[in-house]
Amino acid sequence: MLINIARITVVCALAALAGYLPAVLFHDYGGTLLLVSWLFTFWVIAYRWLVPDPALAVNSSYR
């Protein structure tokens, strides 16, 4: 949530200082980059948590 507040603050500052177009571009592309990075981070964490480490798995072919 803090990231969203910071992003909107930067968008407002850009709109006030640089104009409408830079603010819209930052809002659109910055938001997209944040979303993709959040989804990638979530995927990595979930993958590490859900998929067991093969080194720790019991070798079923050993008899």
N, C-alpha and C positions, 0 to 999 in steps of 0.2 A: 504494500500500500504506500509506503514511503517513496518507493521508486516512481509510482504514478504521480504523487504530489510534486516530486522534484521535476518530473518530465513536464507537467502542466505549468509549473513555475517557469521553466526554461522557455516553454512555448510563449507564455505571456511576455517574458522579458524580450524574446526575439521579436515578437509582434510590436512591442513598444519601441525597440531600438533599431531594428533592421527592416521592419515592414511585414506586410501580410504574407507574401510568397515564401520568404525564408521560414516563417513560423509554421506555415502549412506543410512545407517540405519536411521540416524537422519533426512535426507532429506525425505525419504519415510514415516516413521512412524510419524515424527513431522509434516509433511505436512498433513497427514491424520488426525491427532488429531486436528490440526488447522482448517481444513475444517469442520470436524464434529462439533467442538465447535462453529464455525461461523454459520453453518446451524441451530444448536440447539438454539443459541441466536436469530437469525433472526426469527425462528419459534415462540419462546416465545413472542418476541416483536409484531410480526404480529398477533398472537393469541389474545394477550391482547388488541390490537387495533381494531381488526375486530369483535371479539365476545363480545357482550354486557354483562355487569355485571347483573346477575339475580336479585340482590338486587335492582337495579335501574329500572328494567323492571316493567311495569304496570301489576298488577295481573288481568288477563282476566277472571278468575273464580269468581271474586268479583262482585256482582250485588246489 
